[in-house]
Amino acid sequence: MLEASVLWGGSRHLSLVPPVDGQERVPWPSPLAASLPGLLSEYAGRPVVTLASGDPLVSGIATTLLDLGTPVRVVPAVSSVSLARARMGWSSSSHAVVTVVARSVSTVLRECAPGRRVLVLSSDASTPTEVAALLTSAGWGASSMTVMGDLGSSSESSVAGVASSWSVESPALNVIAVEVAGNGLASWAPGLSDSAFENDGQLTKRDLRASALARLMPAPGQLLWDVGAGAGSVGIEWMRAHPTCRTIAIESSPERAARIARNAHALGVPDLHVIEGRAPSALHGLEAPDAIFIGGGATREGVLETCLTSIKPGGRLVVHGVTLETEALLAQAYADHGGELTRIGVETAEPIGTFAGWTPARSVTQWSWTAPRSERRLGSARYPHARIEVPVPATRSARQRKASAEAGSLAVVRIDVDPDDSFAYKISCTECEVPRPGSGTRAWSTRRPGEDNGYMAAMDRWILHLTSKHPDAEAPCLAYLPEARARLQDRRDTRG
């Protein structure tokens, strides 16, 4: 440290190091996160020593530098978490650790449950008072709090009290040990009471929310798009499932967007990202999600298609609908992509005079689908649907000319991947009158057990189907299939 030509750190840390001739000392700029990239660029290629207290990988500067892709050699000391744990006599497995450094104190609420222990890494001297007020307002006012200041120094202090009556001034450097007591909201299981969410009626109700989350399958570190978020209930419960789960909530109403943010803070997930905007345009440029929930607006043009093509391989999509129009859309999506189509009806017992009877809620149609796990699937954001348009030959019957005019004088061959990741393909032609066996449609599934299901082989089987099964049918696509086949081959070669 004394031999370094450049020393970075907080002003307090830098003042603790004896002066060294010729050594450049750079205090952290403010705001730090926004300024670090420029600082790293300015000193690129020069050896720099950075000062930090305790373990800099425990909510410290080393974590921030690593997140920016900076090569870092870490020399840790005893962390404030280790010191606080030792002072309290808590084993490492007996408590949660929450940092509120540069974060909202409401993050603490997710960890609260009767009898639970939580170590809170404070932002400054005001944090203990803020945490005490938060716990009290959330129903955890009976919780015990111990504030340990200046741990490991000669001025180390410790003050204990109860959250509901906390009135102690704290040092700037402190860690809070909380032993939770009270009757606040505690469950991490999906299906919180509807009353837990501030709402204007646009809320995915408890039983339906639990069903949706069971199919969305939250997992650590994964991202959810909550499209048409309403009160934000699905996205909030997704984040409550694990501290590293993330949500982007898209809501077009300014009032509801603000309400989502309030609900997220009240339920311990203040990092939920709210975008005030309308899908599908608001979805463009967002990080690809691991799961998507569409609670409203599925019938808007482009919404479902954008979600289908944006989701990561293996991602889960759940769509709810209550209108006939949405139900028809989901039925078609089920026919096109598979998945599960479920109709959910919930009835609740309510008083009828001196008796009780069942009161039904509006039934909801739920479509859930899992994206193929291969990144090379057609239909993903990286490999969109292959839709090839080729001119139909000029020599056609009157009926063909009429159909061609309606189709813009183009015949379309479209090839899709089945959602079961089997790489089975479908071909549909806007010009051909040849039906798919048993369905009467113009699309024909080319999947055959034990055969090559690549789309080139699929087109060959389609030609065989036309020529051998329907030799007298009008099939102009026989004339342009070779060109379409060549275009698909070029597209495949380009994408590798």
NORFEN-V352994 format. One record per backbone hydrogen bond with DSSP energy under -1.0 kcal/mol. NH is the residue of the N-H (numbers start at 1). CO is the residue of the C=O. If there is no record, write none. Layout:
# NORFEN-V352994
((NH,CO) (NH,CO))
This chain:
# NORFEN-V352994
((7,24) (8,49) (9,26) (14,10) (15,11) (16,13) (17,14) (23,20) (24,5) (26,7) (28,9) (35,31) (36,32) (39,35) (40,36) (41,37) (42,38) (43,39) (44,41) (46,43) (49,6) (51,8) (58,55) (63,56) (64,60) (65,61) (66,62) (67,63) (68,64) (69,66) (70,65) (77,54) (83,79) (84,80) (85,81) (86,82) (87,83) (88,84) (89,85) (90,85) (94,91) (96,117) (98,119) (100,121) (103,100) (107,104) (108,105) (109,106) (111,108) (112,109) (115,180) (116,113) (118,178) (119,96) (120,176) (121,98) (122,174) (127,124) (130,126) (131,127) (132,128) (133,129) (134,130) (135,131) (136,132) (137,133) (138,134) (139,136) (140,135) (143,140) (144,179) (145,161) (146,177) (147,159) (148,175) (149,157) (150,173) (153,150) (156,153) (157,149) (159,147) (161,145) (163,143) (164,141) (165,162) (166,163) (175,148) (176,120) (177,146) (178,118) (179,144) (180,116) (183,139) (196,193) (197,194) (203,201) (209,205) (210,206) (211,207) (212,208) (213,209) (214,210) (215,211) (216,212) (217,213) (222,219) (224,246) (225,291) (226,248) (227,293) (228,250) (229,250) (232,229) (236,232) (237,233) (238,234) (239,235) (240,236) (245,242) (246,222) (248,224) (249,273) (250,226) (251,275) (257,253) (258,254) (259,255) (260,256) (261,257) (262,258) (263,259) (264,260) (265,261) (266,262) (267,263) (268,265) (269,264) (272,269) (273,247) (275,249) (277,251) (282,278) (283,280) (286,283) (290,223) (291,223) (292,316) (293,225) (294,318) (295,227) (300,297) (303,300) (306,302) (307,303) (308,304) (309,305) (310,306) (311,307) (312,289) (314,372) (315,312) (316,290) (317,369) (318,292) (319,367) (320,294) (321,365) (327,323) (328,324) (329,325) (330,326) (331,327) (332,328) (333,329) (334,330) (335,331) (336,332) (337,333) (338,334) (340,368) (342,366) (344,364) (348,359) (350,357) (352,355) (355,352) (357,350) (359,348) (361,346) (364,344) (365,321) (366,342) (367,319) (368,340) (369,317) (371,315) (377,374) (379,383) (380,377) (380,383) (386,415) (388,413) (390,411) (396,394) (401,397) (402,398) (403,399) (404,400) (405,401) (406,402) (407,403) (408,405) (409,404) (411,390) (413,388) (414,428) (415,386) (418,424) (421,418) (426,416) (427,444) (428,414) (429,442) (433,474) (436,441) (439,436) (440,436) (444,427) (446,425) (451,448) (458,454) (459,455) (460,456) (461,457) (462,458) (463,459) (464,460) (465,461) (466,462) (467,463) (468,464) (469,465) (473,470) (478,475) (479,476) (481,477) (484,480) (485,481) (486,482) (487,483) (488,484) (489,485) (490,486) (491,487) (492,488) (493,489) (494,490) (495,491))
